Amino acid sequence: MLPWAIATSIDAIAAGFTLNLLAINAYLACLIIALTTGVLSMVGVYIGRQLGTWFASVCHTAALSISVFFTSVLVKKMIAIPQANVHDSSIDTKV
């Protein structure tokens, strides 16, 4: 995470220098950037909550299905009756 923090700081200082070099109102530009960031963050949180709710139900159903499947396989292996070998290789019927 340290490299991302450094990269973000470099980006912020570059944006600050650029805003001062351009012939625009820096306060207005900062306000627009802040509003855009806030709105997109809220949209991201809303979408994340909706997808999280949907994925939670799907994941619970998948986990239950997988658990039931592997439990049934385990139970079948535990109660399996060994079958007698139909072809015993020690008895050679060919002459």
C-alpha atoms as an extended CHARMM CRD file, in Angstrom:
* protein
*
        95  EXT
         1         1  MET       CA              0.0000000000        0.0000000000        0.0000000000  PROA      1               0.0000000000
         2         2  LEU       CA              2.9470000000        2.3210000000        0.4970000000  PROA      2               0.0000000000
         3         3  PRO       CA              3.6700000000        2.5510000000       -3.2600000000  PROA      3               0.0000000000
         4         4  TRP       CA              0.0170000000        3.4870000000       -3.9030000000  PROA      4               0.0000000000
         5         5  ALA       CA              0.1880000000        6.1710000000       -1.2190000000  PROA      5               0.0000000000
         6         6  ILE       CA              3.3490000000        7.5900000000       -2.7750000000  PROA      6               0.0000000000
         7         7  ALA       CA              1.8300000000        7.4940000000       -6.2610000000  PROA      7               0.0000000000
         8         8  THR       CA             -1.3010000000        9.2700000000       -5.0130000000  PROA      8               0.0000000000
         9         9  SER       CA              0.7980000000       11.9690000000       -3.3510000000  PROA      9               0.0000000000
        10        10  ILE       CA              2.8050000000       12.5110000000       -6.5460000000  PROA      10              0.0000000000
        11        11  ASP       CA             -0.4350000000       12.7200000000       -8.5350000000  PROA      11              0.0000000000
        12        12  ALA       CA             -1.9100000000       15.2290000000       -6.1010000000  PROA      12              0.0000000000
        13        13  ILE       CA              1.1550000000       17.4790000000       -6.1710000000  PROA      13              0.0000000000
        14        14  ALA       CA              1.2250000000       17.3390000000       -9.9760000000  PROA      14              0.0000000000
        15        15  ALA       CA             -2.4550000000       18.2950000000      -10.1150000000  PROA      15              0.0000000000
        16        16  GLY       CA             -1.8260000000       21.1580000000       -7.6880000000  PROA      16              0.0000000000
        17        17  PHE       CA              1.0430000000       22.5500000000       -9.7540000000  PROA      17              0.0000000000
        18        18  THR       CA             -0.9750000000       22.1860000000      -12.9570000000  PROA      18              0.0000000000
        19        19  LEU       CA             -4.0000000000       24.0080000000      -11.5290000000  PROA      19              0.0000000000
        20        20  ASN       CA             -1.7920000000       26.9610000000      -10.5600000000  PROA      20              0.0000000000
        21        21  LEU       CA             -0.1670000000       27.0970000000      -14.0030000000  PROA      21              0.0000000000
        22        22  LEU       CA             -3.4600000000       27.2010000000      -15.9190000000  PROA      22              0.0000000000
        23        23  ALA       CA             -5.4690000000       30.3670000000      -16.2700000000  PROA      23              0.0000000000
        24        24  ILE       CA             -8.4930000000       29.0050000000      -14.3800000000  PROA      24              0.0000000000
        25        25  ASN       CA             -9.9860000000       29.5630000000      -10.9850000000  PROA      25              0.0000000000
        26        26  ALA       CA             -8.2510000000       26.9530000000       -8.7940000000  PROA      26              0.0000000000
        27        27  TYR       CA            -11.0300000000       27.0630000000       -6.1940000000  PROA      27              0.0000000000
        28        28  LEU       CA            -13.6920000000       26.2910000000       -8.8070000000  PROA      28              0.0000000000
        29        29  ALA       CA            -11.5860000000       23.4740000000      -10.2120000000  PROA      29              0.0000000000
        30        30  CYS       CA            -11.1190000000       21.9730000000       -6.7360000000  PROA      30              0.0000000000
        31        31  LEU       CA            -14.8510000000       22.2430000000       -6.0770000000  PROA      31              0.0000000000
        32        32  ILE       CA            -15.6600000000       20.4300000000       -9.3330000000  PROA      32              0.0000000000
        33        33  ILE       CA            -13.0970000000       17.7220000000       -8.5470000000  PROA      33              0.0000000000
        34        34  ALA       CA            -14.4740000000       17.2940000000       -5.0180000000  PROA      34              0.0000000000
        35        35  LEU       CA            -18.0990000000       17.0860000000       -6.1900000000  PROA      35              0.0000000000
        36        36  THR       CA            -17.2410000000       14.6100000000       -8.9440000000  PROA      36              0.0000000000
        37        37  THR       CA            -15.2710000000       12.4500000000       -6.5210000000  PROA      37              0.0000000000
        38        38  GLY       CA            -18.0550000000       12.5240000000       -3.9460000000  PROA      38              0.0000000000
        39        39  VAL       CA            -20.8190000000       11.6590000000       -6.4160000000  PROA      39              0.0000000000
        40        40  LEU       CA            -18.8490000000        8.8210000000       -8.0230000000  PROA      40              0.0000000000
        41        41  SER       CA            -17.9250000000        7.4550000000       -4.5890000000  PROA      41              0.0000000000
        42        42  MET       CA            -21.5830000000        7.4110000000       -3.5300000000  PROA      42              0.0000000000
        43        43  VAL       CA            -22.5580000000        5.6810000000       -6.7790000000  PROA      43              0.0000000000
        44        44  GLY       CA            -19.8100000000        3.1050000000       -6.1970000000  PROA      44              0.0000000000
        45        45  VAL       CA            -20.9990000000        2.4470000000       -2.6540000000  PROA      45              0.0000000000
        46        46  TYR       CA            -24.6110000000        2.0400000000       -3.8400000000  PROA      46              0.0000000000
        47        47  ILE       CA            -23.6540000000       -0.3720000000       -6.6240000000  PROA      47              0.0000000000
        48        48  GLY       CA            -21.3620000000       -2.2620000000       -4.2540000000  PROA      48              0.0000000000
        49        49  ARG       CA            -24.1620000000       -2.7260000000       -1.7310000000  PROA      49              0.0000000000
        50        50  GLN       CA            -26.5710000000       -3.9600000000       -4.3890000000  PROA      50              0.0000000000
        51        51  LEU       CA            -24.0610000000       -6.3970000000       -5.8760000000  PROA      51              0.0000000000
        52        52  GLY       CA            -22.9490000000       -7.4640000000       -2.4090000000  PROA      52              0.0000000000
        53        53  THR       CA            -26.5040000000       -8.3920000000       -1.4640000000  PROA      53              0.0000000000
        54        54  TRP       CA            -26.9900000000      -10.3200000000       -4.6900000000  PROA      54              0.0000000000
        55        55  PHE       CA            -23.6150000000      -12.0780000000       -4.4780000000  PROA      55              0.0000000000
        56        56  ALA       CA            -24.2420000000      -12.9830000000       -0.8360000000  PROA      56              0.0000000000
        57        57  SER       CA            -27.4150000000      -14.8810000000       -1.6900000000  PROA      57              0.0000000000
        58        58  VAL       CA            -25.7820000000      -16.5660000000       -4.6840000000  PROA      58              0.0000000000
        59        59  CYS       CA            -22.7080000000      -17.5210000000       -2.6580000000  PROA      59              0.0000000000
        60        60  HSD       CA            -24.7980000000      -18.9240000000        0.1940000000  PROA      60              0.0000000000
        61        61  THR       CA            -26.7620000000      -21.0740000000       -2.2390000000  PROA      61              0.0000000000
        62        62  ALA       CA            -23.5810000000      -22.2920000000       -3.9540000000  PROA      62              0.0000000000
        63        63  ALA       CA            -21.9010000000      -23.0640000000       -0.6210000000  PROA      63              0.0000000000
        64        64  LEU       CA            -24.9230000000      -25.0320000000        0.5510000000  PROA      64              0.0000000000
        65        65  SER       CA            -25.0490000000      -27.0040000000       -2.6990000000  PROA      65              0.0000000000
        66        66  ILE       CA            -21.3380000000      -27.8310000000       -2.5360000000  PROA      66              0.0000000000
        67        67  SER       CA            -21.6030000000      -28.8430000000        1.1270000000  PROA      67              0.0000000000
        68        68  VAL       CA            -24.5570000000      -31.1320000000        0.4440000000  PROA      68              0.0000000000
        69        69  PHE       CA            -22.7710000000      -32.7110000000       -2.5270000000  PROA      69              0.0000000000
        70        70  PHE       CA            -19.5420000000      -33.4470000000       -0.6690000000  PROA      70              0.0000000000
        71        71  THR       CA            -21.4210000000      -34.6590000000        2.4080000000  PROA      71              0.0000000000
        72        72  SER       CA            -23.3650000000      -37.1120000000        0.2710000000  PROA      72              0.0000000000
        73        73  VAL       CA            -20.1360000000      -38.3480000000       -1.3420000000  PROA      73              0.0000000000
        74        74  LEU       CA            -18.5390000000      -38.7620000000        2.0860000000  PROA      74              0.0000000000
        75        75  VAL       CA            -21.5360000000      -40.6540000000        3.4780000000  PROA      75              0.0000000000
        76        76  LYS       CA            -21.6140000000      -42.9430000000        0.4400000000  PROA      76              0.0000000000
        77        77  LYS       CA            -17.9180000000      -43.7200000000        0.8800000000  PROA      77              0.0000000000
        78        78  MET       CA            -18.3560000000      -44.3690000000        4.5930000000  PROA      78              0.0000000000
        79        79  ILE       CA            -21.2640000000      -46.8180000000        4.2330000000  PROA      79              0.0000000000
        80        80  ALA       CA            -20.1030000000      -48.4610000000        1.0020000000  PROA      80              0.0000000000
        81        81  ILE       CA            -20.1640000000      -52.2550000000        1.1930000000  PROA      81              0.0000000000
        82        82  PRO       CA            -17.0470000000      -53.7560000000       -0.3410000000  PROA      82              0.0000000000
        83        83  GLN       CA            -17.9280000000      -55.6940000000       -3.4640000000  PROA      83              0.0000000000
        84        84  ALA       CA            -16.5190000000      -59.1630000000       -4.0600000000  PROA      84              0.0000000000
        85        85  ASN       CA            -14.0840000000      -59.2660000000       -6.9340000000  PROA      85              0.0000000000
        86        86  VAL       CA            -15.9000000000      -61.0710000000       -9.7380000000  PROA      86              0.0000000000
        87        87  HSD       CA            -12.7490000000      -61.9080000000      -11.6320000000  PROA      87              0.0000000000
        88        88  ASP       CA            -10.1600000000      -63.4440000000       -9.3770000000  PROA      88              0.0000000000
        89        89  SER       CA             -6.8100000000      -63.3740000000      -11.1280000000  PROA      89              0.0000000000
        90        90  SER       CA             -5.4280000000      -66.2470000000       -9.0110000000  PROA      90              0.0000000000
        91        91  ILE       CA             -7.8100000000      -68.6980000000      -10.6940000000  PROA      91              0.0000000000
        92        92  ASP       CA             -6.9040000000      -69.1900000000      -14.3200000000  PROA      92              0.0000000000
        93        93  THR       CA             -9.7330000000      -70.7870000000      -16.2820000000  PROA      93              0.0000000000
        94        94  LYS       CA             -7.7710000000      -70.9050000000      -19.5190000000  PROA      94              0.0000000000
        95        95  VAL       CA             -5.8660000000      -74.0800000000      -20.1840000000  PROA      95              0.0000000000
